[in-house]
């Protein structure tokens, strides 16, 4: 089974001027093909550094996919870099130039002279048509490797990847396997506590199990590799059942589920209405719960009274209040239901800027468990 590496090219990515979304898209596509992705890296617009990175990757892996650096300007170095890495010259290709001219003519324009650079590729490369942009892609093959260079513009890259590169990889490497991933979302237990409960599962080889801690939420990732999607799903289901049994109510959802959606669904099923009061969260809770009152001038000592007033004013079943204390990295919460009032104060050991999100997720999880536990 082949392995892959992704190289994103562009100084603007290194400088933080744009966000690299291409790597994630390519990684997900390779995963669905059953290709193991071992490494991703971003390189600035320097031909020698790019060439060196590609040469190293060719020693480690079969599939190397680059994105970016295929434009018409002098600072688009990918074509030259791939040629250097493969030890070959570049050449102007008339067939690719015709594609460039055809694409530009659709906009009622004629190509500039510098756009001829986009028809220059490593000698002998397989040209790949770009029907949605002006930068043709190309593939340089060796006995072991396929170096695939795609445009950096996301919609162009995605179109070429799915229309041309996926079929090429399936044929070249006789791909039949699939890799499936199931992500279980947990709240109420920290990463260390979850690790204690399922640590032995994290040593499995297929499926593999890994943890990813977020602010107030921990993900359990189950990844299976198999010859068919059905077989992969079966492997995942066996481990997922074990994880859910061990973690119990801490698991609140899977894959695309979000904590706020789970809370709102639970309240809707019970026919409960809800209002929230926040202090110091900068409107964060209001962006997740539709009926939230932000009170920037409220004194923390008045939080409980404010929650009581909000519950009465909105005539709802449940009211929750959240207040953060940045100086000592803590949060106080008040929950009022038809069964009474509860308060909760807890300290936070993470970075101060994450305190609002941490407090919000703890409040959402308190609402979730309340909806499950109250008779």
Steps between C-alpha positions, in 0.01 A plus 500: 500500500647838400561783744474871433631841600350842429710811434322833496696777333465871566672765709160654564404188697818515709432866578147420614344715228278214379380179661598170339179304439645288220692266730187400689304436180776291345551309825132408518505390137807281553340352810195395301730334247670298774832683457700561818610863533827515692605864482386851396718809471482859377789656309544860388552606139860385472580252222802337665328447834195356325719272287688377806174425680364308202821298463484400866134406467572285195734291713232439762174467314337416169249783457604863537234765443593867478260792489579857402776671308358433151404857413649713220732719708870467576424410862311184398785248528332158513564394141872569527520346848338171395731477199805550724376239744454248220832589335346610170458819297180694438331533163235716337196295401284625216204287609498659844537845351190438291312419819615826658398702194164326483422569866598867481303550178182402684536830685536693175872564557829404344775345714793714606849392401591399855215248505703278271680394819188302586562277199852416620527169688774249584604312188286195434243590766139394459299814438170524686238734364359772724149571367423756772820708501806604305764288678529147358603231747757234427635166621865394498536124517797290603508125541396544864351848529224720372568868566168677441495880479164674538400868498469673835159657432269273702214460253744426216698255713188317618358465150821360352558274800165328471460503123852397398732412789278257691443280190873519423598387850246217499641368174870563564508351851212251464316652795221296654516569873308766687573686821202599711501727804246534780544782751321482836463831687524500879442756773512479876819293508852633436742346256696331780190338649388375161846360436481306826174341393588408140881503498523136394288575192754763397753220440285332233640486146176471300287685585725754663371719783631847581404796718484869415433750779317823426372768738248319719456220245708190426476303174556127475602416143450143373665426164458173310661378180333225300427367153147639502300769673275235654795319655649826629168603656476164675849538647416849622164396648660236721745747651244780520267284706786427740593869529140605563460232766811615685440875472125492544324836513822689425446421129255760373522451124699391197650642182313821411302524826565813706440550870255786452297302244480204737380730779236670288375166366476358854303804619269483198423133567408582859299804398716726717567867434834660585662835563868566572678790669868567435753731661853545365468256209486771234181368343643149451209321665253717308648372174418142601172530690232706324342650815794646693524826695846659510549726803844664480437732795368238741688440824599134541330495840170583330513208256241286679251787521551574132429138407186504712378818329577363153307181573200703617518758220521236226263262680715194428555164667878520536742790544878479516754770580874500433754746637878480457775636725810554284726596790477161668397306186171375632134499412179505699175355370143514621233258381132547585235244406156411628681273748704774663823697478860380473832686489838379382844661523803341334855607415672467164862407442525583130595818311303811612371578150323160493316562828177628336472201267581258782232654721247494217558131428474411869170688518369325189599164641324582829184570300544172311534287810213685667270415210600136538481475878200709611186285523 
